[in-house]
Amino acid sequence: MRTFTSADAKNQFGELVDAARVKPVAVTKYGRPFVVVLAVEEFERLSALEQKPQSPKDMKKA
């Protein structure tokens, strides 16, 4: 995963967006990751997975 510092993310926003369209990008602050920027299509795919109903087998495990 590519990483930008928060300062670089601000100063190179266009590059950050271009990189995030290809794969998720971590943004760090004080040397620690604090957000991930990703393409809306990937966000929608992950959101759809989260909203899938669980199978009865999965519900027994919970």
ZAMARMI-437763 format. One record per atom (N, C-alpha, C, O): x, y, z; atom name; residue number from 0. Coordinates in steps of 0.001 Angstrom, whole numbers, m for minus. Example, Ala and Ser with C-alpha at 12.3 -4.5 7.8 and 13.67 -1.06 7.14 Angstrom:
<atoms>
ATOM        x        y        z  at    i
ATOM    13190    m5690     7800   N    0
ATOM    12300    m4500     7800  CA    0
ATOM    13200    m3300     7800   C    0
ATOM    14236    m3319     8465   O    0
ATOM    12850    m2250     7080   N    1
ATOM    13670    m1060     7140  CA    1
ATOM    12900       30     7870   C    1
ATOM    13409     1138     8039   O    1
</atoms>
This chain:
<atoms>
ATOM        x        y        z  at    i
ATOM      862    m1176        0   N    0
ATOM        0        0        0  CA    0
ATOM      903     1231        0   C    0
ATOM     1852     1326      778   O    0
ATOM      593     2145     m866   N    1
ATOM     1344     3398     m912  CA    1
ATOM      967     4256      294   C    1
ATOM     m150     4172      803   O    1
ATOM     1902     5069      739   N    2
ATOM     1686     5920     1906  CA    2
ATOM     2056     7360     1597   C    2
ATOM     3061     7625      937   O    2
ATOM     1240     8289     2076   N    3
ATOM     1507     9727     2008  CA    3
ATOM     1496    10252     3434   C    3
ATOM      699     9798     4255   O    3
ATOM     2363    11195     3736   N    4
ATOM     2225    11914     5001  CA    4
ATOM     1034    12856     4848   C    4
ATOM      606    13130     3727   O    4
ATOM      501    13348     5943   N    5
ATOM     m632    14274     5837  CA    5
ATOM     m229    15539     5084   C    5
ATOM    m1032    16091     4331   O    5
ATOM     1001    16001     5278   N    6
ATOM     1471    17193     4553  CA    6
ATOM     1558    16909     3050   C    6
ATOM     1147    17734     2234   O    6
ATOM     2098    15736     2689   N    7
ATOM     2183    15381     1269  CA    7
ATOM      791    15200      664   C    7
ATOM      552    15585     m481   O    7
ATOM     m119    14616     1433   N    8
ATOM    m1489    14434      939  CA    8
ATOM    m2123    15782      611   C    8
ATOM    m2824    15920     m392   O    8
ATOM    m1875    16764     1454   N    9
ATOM    m2402    18111     1230  CA    9
ATOM    m1742    18756       13   C    9
ATOM    m2418    19327     m843   O    9
ATOM     m419    18660      m51   N   10
ATOM      320    19342    m1113  CA   10
ATOM      289    18617    m2456   C   10
ATOM      523    19227    m3499   O   10
ATOM        4    17331    m2431   N   11
ATOM      m16    16533    m3657  CA   11
ATOM    m1360    15821    m3794   C   11
ATOM    m1415    14635    m4118   O   11
ATOM    m2430    16552    m3545   N   12
ATOM    m3755    15943    m3515  CA   12
ATOM    m4104    15232    m4813   C   12
ATOM    m4670    14139    m4781   O   12
ATOM    m3783    15823    m5939   N   13
ATOM    m4084    15196    m7227  CA   13
ATOM    m3388    13860    m7376   C   13
ATOM    m3983    12902    m7870   O   13
ATOM    m2141    13784    m6956   N   14
ATOM    m1392    12527    m7023  CA   14
ATOM    m1986    11487    m6068   C   14
ATOM    m2066    10305    m6402   O   14
ATOM    m2400    11935    m4884   N   15
ATOM    m3047    11046    m3921  CA   15
ATOM    m4311    10436    m4520   C   15
ATOM    m4526     9228    m4427   O   15
ATOM    m5138    11267    m5128   N   16
ATOM    m6385    10792    m5729  CA   16
ATOM    m6093     9808    m6856   C   16
ATOM    m6735     8761    m6947   O   16
ATOM    m5134    10136    m7709   N   17
ATOM    m4774     9227    m8803  CA   17
ATOM    m4303     7879    m8261   C   17
ATOM    m4683     6830    m8783   O   17
ATOM    m3488     7906    m7231   N   18
ATOM    m2983     6659    m6651  CA   18
ATOM    m4111     5853    m6011   C   18
ATOM    m4140     4628    m6123   O   18
ATOM    m5043     6541    m5339   N   19
ATOM    m6152     5862    m4668  CA   19
ATOM    m7129     5241    m5656   C   19
ATOM    m7846     4306    m5297   O   19
ATOM    m7177     5727    m6874   N   20
ATOM    m8041     5124    m7896  CA   20
ATOM    m7537     3740    m8287   C   20
ATOM    m8312     2894    m8733   O   20
ATOM    m6223     3510    m8117   N   21
ATOM    m5617     2227    m8479  CA   21
ATOM    m5692     1235    m7319   C   21
ATOM    m6095       85    m7500   O   21
ATOM    m5301     1691    m6122   N   22
ATOM    m5396      862    m4916  CA   22
ATOM    m5394     1779    m3702   C   22
ATOM    m4942     2920    m3792   O   22
ATOM    m5893     1295    m2567   N   23
ATOM    m5976     2138    m1375  CA   23
ATOM    m4627     2747     m981   C   23
ATOM    m3571     2145    m1179   O   23
ATOM    m4693     3952     m422   N   24
ATOM    m3505     4701       m7  CA   24
ATOM    m3670     5075     1472   C   24
ATOM    m4710     5591     1880   O   24
ATOM    m2631     4808     2261   N   25
ATOM    m2635     5199     3669  CA   25
ATOM    m2085     6617     3794   C   25
ATOM    m1139     6994     3103   O   25
ATOM    m2692     7390     4681   N   26
ATOM    m2185     8724     5000  CA   26
ATOM    m1748     8688     6457   C   26
ATOM    m2505     8287     7340   O   26
ATOM     m513     9115     6690   N   27
ATOM       30     9078     8043  CA   27
ATOM       73    10471     8659   C   27
ATOM      148    11484     7964   O   27
ATOM       23    10484     9965   N   28
ATOM      154    11722    10737  CA   28
ATOM     1034    11393    11932   C   28
ATOM      763    10441    12665   O   28
ATOM     2079    12171    12129   N   29
ATOM     3051    11901    13183  CA   29
ATOM     3631    10485    13069   C   29
ATOM     3919     9834    14073   O   29
ATOM     3796    10024    11817   N   30
ATOM     4411     8724    11571  CA   30
ATOM     3508     7519    11733   C   30
ATOM     3964     6384    11592   O   30
ATOM     2224     7745    12028   N   31
ATOM     1285     6637    12229  CA   31
ATOM      136     6738    11246   C   31
ATOM     m376     7833    11015   O   31
ATOM     m284     5620    10657   N   32
ATOM    m1419     5671     9726  CA   32
ATOM    m2692     6094    10464   C   32
ATOM    m2972     5616    11564   O   32
ATOM    m3466     7005     9838   N   33
ATOM    m4714     7415    10489  CA   33
ATOM    m5908     7390     9567   C   33
ATOM    m7037     7381    10057   O   33
ATOM    m5728     7380     8252   N   34
ATOM    m6842     7196     7314  CA   34
ATOM    m6346     6433     6096   C   34
ATOM    m5150     6388     5806   O   34
ATOM    m7303     5834     5392   N   35
ATOM    m7023     5190     4113  CA   35
ATOM    m7956     5815     3097   C   35
ATOM    m9155     5952     3341   O   35
ATOM    m7403     6191     1960   N   36
ATOM    m8183     6767      867  CA   36
ATOM    m8327     5680     m193   C   36
ATOM    m7342     5057     m590   O   36
ATOM    m9563     5456     m651   N   37
ATOM    m9788     4443    m1671  CA   37
ATOM   m10849     4891    m2657   C   37
ATOM   m11646     5788    m2383   O   37
ATOM   m10836     4243    m3810   N   38
ATOM   m11793     4562    m4872  CA   38
ATOM   m13213     4261    m4402   C   38
ATOM   m13431     3342    m3612   O   38
ATOM   m14159     5027    m4884   N   39
ATOM   m15552     4848    m4480  CA   39
ATOM   m16048     3446    m4854   C   39
ATOM   m16866     2874    m4134   O   39
ATOM   m15576     2897    m5948   N   40
ATOM   m16000     1547    m6339  CA   40
ATOM   m15570      514    m5294   C   40
ATOM   m16325     m405    m4976   O   40
ATOM   m14365      669    m4766   N   41
ATOM   m13888     m247    m3730  CA   41
ATOM   m14672      m52    m2443   C   41
ATOM   m15001    m1025    m1765   O   41
ATOM   m14973     1189    m2099   N   42
ATOM   m15782     1472     m918  CA   42
ATOM   m17157      827    m1047   C   42
ATOM   m17645      210     m100   O   42
ATOM   m17781      965    m2205   N   43
ATOM   m19102      374    m2432  CA   43
ATOM   m19054    m1145    m2354   C   43
ATOM   m19971    m1773    m1824   O   43
ATOM   m17979    m1741    m2886   N   44
ATOM   m17831    m3200    m2827  CA   44
ATOM   m17720    m3655    m1371   C   44
ATOM   m18364    m4626     m972   O   44
ATOM   m16917    m2966     m591   N   45
ATOM   m16765    m3325      818  CA   45
ATOM   m18067    m3102     1596   C   45
ATOM   m18412    m3896     2472   O   45
ATOM   m18776    m2039     1280   N   46
ATOM   m20054    m1763     1950  CA   46
ATOM   m21074    m2847     1638   C   46
ATOM   m21844    m3246     2511   O   46
ATOM   m21083    m3320      408   N   47
ATOM   m22015    m4379       19  CA   47
ATOM   m21705    m5672      772   C   47
ATOM   m22625    m6381     1179   O   47
ATOM   m20438    m5983      960   N   48
ATOM   m20062    m7177     1719  CA   48
ATOM   m20540    m7088     3158   C   48
ATOM   m20989    m8076     3739   O   48
ATOM   m20440    m5899     3723   N   49
ATOM   m20852    m5680     5104  CA   49
ATOM   m22352    m5852     5285   C   49
ATOM   m22805    m6246     6359   O   49
ATOM   m23127    m5561     4245   N   50
ATOM   m24576    m5589     4353  CA   50
ATOM   m25186    m6911     3906   C   50
ATOM   m26405    m7076     3968   O   50
ATOM   m24361    m7861     3453   N   51
ATOM   m24887    m9160     3049  CA   51
ATOM   m25481    m9862     4258   C   51
ATOM   m24892    m9849     5338   O   51
ATOM   m26658   m10481     4080   N   52
ATOM   m27219   m11232     5207  CA   52
ATOM   m26334   m12441     5518   C   52
ATOM   m25769   m13064     4620   O   52
ATOM   m26229   m12748     6785   N   53
ATOM   m25415   m13886     7200  CA   53
ATOM   m26170   m15178     6921   C   53
ATOM   m27398   m15226     6992   O   53
ATOM   m25414   m16221     6602   N   54
ATOM   m26026   m17531     6427  CA   54
ATOM   m26350   m18096     7798   C   54
ATOM   m25739   m17688     8786   O   54
ATOM   m27305   m19034     7887   N   55
ATOM   m27620   m19634     9192  CA   55
ATOM   m26394   m20249     9846   C   55
ATOM   m26273   m20219    11071   O   55
ATOM   m25476   m20811     9053   N   56
ATOM   m24251   m21403     9596  CA   56
ATOM   m23428   m20344    10302   C   56
ATOM   m22911   m20582    11393   O   56
ATOM   m23296   m19137     9667   N   57
ATOM   m22539   m18045    10271  CA   57
ATOM   m23206   m17520    11535   C   57
ATOM   m22520   m17104    12468   O   57
ATOM   m24540   m17534    11576   N   58
ATOM   m25259   m17005    12727  CA   58
ATOM   m25040   m17888    13953   C   58
ATOM   m25033   m17381    15075   O   58
ATOM   m24862   m19199    13764   N   59
ATOM   m24632   m20104    14886  CA   59
ATOM   m23301   m19819    15556   C   59
ATOM   m23146   m20043    16756   O   59
ATOM   m22318   m19315    14771   N   60
ATOM   m21009   m19022    15314  CA   60
ATOM   m21024   m17788    16209   C   60
ATOM   m20193   m17666    17109   O   60
ATOM   m21953   m16882    15974   N   61
ATOM   m21972   m15605    16706  CA   61
ATOM   m22431   m15741    18121   C   61
ATOM   m22495   m14750    18848   O   61
</atoms>
